[in-house]
Amino acid sequence: MQAATMVVLLGYALGLEGSYFGIANHPKAGWATDMPGFDHGWSWAKNGAFGIQGKQRMYLMEDLSVNDWWGSKYVFYNLLGKTVTFTVDISGVPCGVAACLYFVAIWNPGPGSQYCDIQPNFGGCFEMDLMEANSHAYEASLHTDLGSRTAFDGTCNMNGCSVNVGRYPFTRSGLKTGELYGPGAKVIDTRKPFQVKASVSKDGYMTIVLSQEGRTLPHFNQTEAGNFPGIWSGDSWKPEKYPKPGGISKAEAAKVVTAMHKGVRLVASTWTTDDTSWLDGTGCSGQPHGNIWDAKISISGWQVQDTPSTPAVKADAAVETTTSDANAEDVQQKFAEDQGATAVAAKGMTMPFSILPWALAALVGFVMLRVIRKPASGSIVTQLFSRSGQRTACASTEDAEELLDSAPTMIDCNVGNEK
């Protein structure tokens, strides 16, 4: 028995622990785990999907069959001009647990994985977080370098430039975040799988859009990301107190370009800590801290492709079908229209829904004068009122008034900053 145990341990010491996950140009690719010690969960990959249960961290390697980390290589990614798409089932990730999918700088492996991220005790390297999430909150972040570390100076330093939905009860525009993302939410219902679409422009700007069953939730982008301190708890229920995001500067985008030319590697992990309020403060208010050993995440449909130059997608193109194939600007505009904002001739300008009742009242007044003079025209008034409904926030028409406490011209999910 002892001899068999020693053989198994020696196998883990010499080889890579993980599961095969063949991808284009790398048929022997696989996910290799490196969580030290025996207090870790397990990972899996099967039929084009991969996932984790419990606490674990894993990397996508070129060849999982090599004998050790020294002989291994990470799958190299340069995401400039690329779009990443995947479907995630996060229904099994509870409050207090973060399931993450992210890219970090490539460091040659050996003797171990040579893991790094933006934290100083892990090397302080470039980190681009597509997802730090659980079933109640979702955050995406960019960390270009340590820089000023914990200072909030507008750079994408250790604190990062981030967008979060679930940390605070509202967005800056007054929408309830629980109506946008979470179990039973009207836009992204995390009881079911949803799609993530992340694009990086050739000049280094990242855009992330979540979608599900025809509904879209624009998330991270060049203008909505921010580097600023958290909101005082006493102001968390006052959207007017929320800070305005500073956006991603050209200098920070240039650092992304530099990092991508050097290459980044893909990492998936699950982890926990006593306080995850930076991620899910409001979303998990009144909820117990979950057990990471029961947490499980599944990701499928993973693809990295050239970003199309136009919103149109050829019918015979071998691409993953998502609920939104438009570019980021068009998605944002569509979402604004679903919010009740009507586009006008000048591109990028919108007329808030709150203005429409005044215009409608004036029109009705004019028609009523005609009614007095011509009673037969009353049917016109009936038609006007019957057509005045609006579809808002990507929800069904009957949920529109309940969903919107106000009528902003754009969904804005920049409601907090990273830990």
Buried (B, 14 or more C-beta within 10 A) or exposed (E): EEEEEEEEEEEEEEBBBBBBBEBEEBEBBBBBBBBEEEEBBBBBBEEEBBBBBBBBBBBBBBBBEBEBBEEBBBBEBBBBBBBBBBBBBBBBBBBBBBBBBBBBBBBEBEEEBBBBBBEEEEBBBBBBBBBBBBBBBBBBBBBBBBBBEEEBEBBBBBBBBBBBBBBBBBBBBBBBBBBBBBEEBBBBBBEEBBBBBBBBBEEBBBBBBBBBEEBBBBBBBBEBBBBBEBBEEEEBEEBEEBBEBBBBBEEBBEBBBEBBEEBBBBBBBBBBEEEBBBBBBBBBEEEEBBEBBEBBBBBBBBBBBEBBEEEEEEEEEEBBEBBBBBBBEEBBBBBBBBBBBBBEEEEEEBBBBEEBEEEEEEEBEEBEEBBEEEEEBEEEBEEEEEEEEBBBBBBEEEBBEEBBBBBBBBBBBBBBBBB
